[in-house]
Amino acid sequence: MMLGGFGVLGVLLMILFWVLIVAGAVWLLGRLFPGGVSHPANSTAPKWTPPASPETPLDILKRRYASGEIAKAEYDQMRQDILSDTR
């Protein structure tokens, strides 16, 4: 049986032709856009990491005093309370 006048060989050549066209288009797009597509899981962006060490109560107190949130007298009293609790 003749398929379009070329037979089985014609069908195989047509399939090979289209495979080469698609492969060439993929190759060409790869050359034009070399960056490709990256998945967020493979990203080199830095990920969140917890602080190296948690703040101690004394660190928090110092920060509050430095920012003006508490007065010197409050700072001194709270510092004494913190230091007496840790001993």
N, C-alpha and C positions, 0 to 999 in steps of 0.2 A: 504494500500500500504506500502510495506516495503522499508525503506530508508537505504540502505547499510546493511540490516539485523538487525538493532537495532530499527527501527521505530522512532516515534516522541521522545520518551524518550532518545534514543541514540543521536539525533540531539541536544536536550537540554543539555545533559551531555557534548557533544563536545563543545558547545558554552560556558558553564560554565567553562570547562577546560581552554579554551583559554582566557577567562576573568580573571581567576585566574593567569594564566601565565603572562599576560600583567600587571595586578595589582602588582604581585610580583616583576616584573622587575622594575616598577616605584618606588616601595617601596625601593628596593635594591639600585637603583641609588640615591634616596633621602638620604639614609643612607651613601653612599659612598661619596657624594658631598653635604654636609649639607649647604654650603654657598648659593646655589641657584643662580638664575639669578636676577640681580637688574636692574631696569630701570633707565636711567639717570635722569628722573624727580624725582625719589624717592631717589636719592643719598643724602648722608649726607655731601657731599663735600661743602665747603663754596662757596657761590655765591658772585658775585661782588656786592659791596655796594658803593654808592658814598661817597666821603669824608665827615667827620662830619660837617665841615664848609668850605666854599670856602676861598681861599686865598684873603686877602685884598691887595690893591695896595702897601701898606707899606710892607707887608710880601714879596711880589714879589721883591720889591726894595731891601730889606735886603738880600734876597737870592742871587740876582744878584751881590750885593756888596761883599757878603761873598765868592762867587765863583770867584771873580776877574774879572767879566765881565765889571764892570764899576769902574771908579776911585773915590777917596774920594770926590773930588770937584763936580763931577757929582752926586754922591750920596747925598751930602748936598743940592745941588740945587734942585734935584728932590724931596727930602724929604720935603723941604720947600714948593714946589709947591703942593705936595699932602696934606700937613697939612693945607695950606691956602685954599685949595678947600673944605675941609671937615668942616671948621668952619663956 
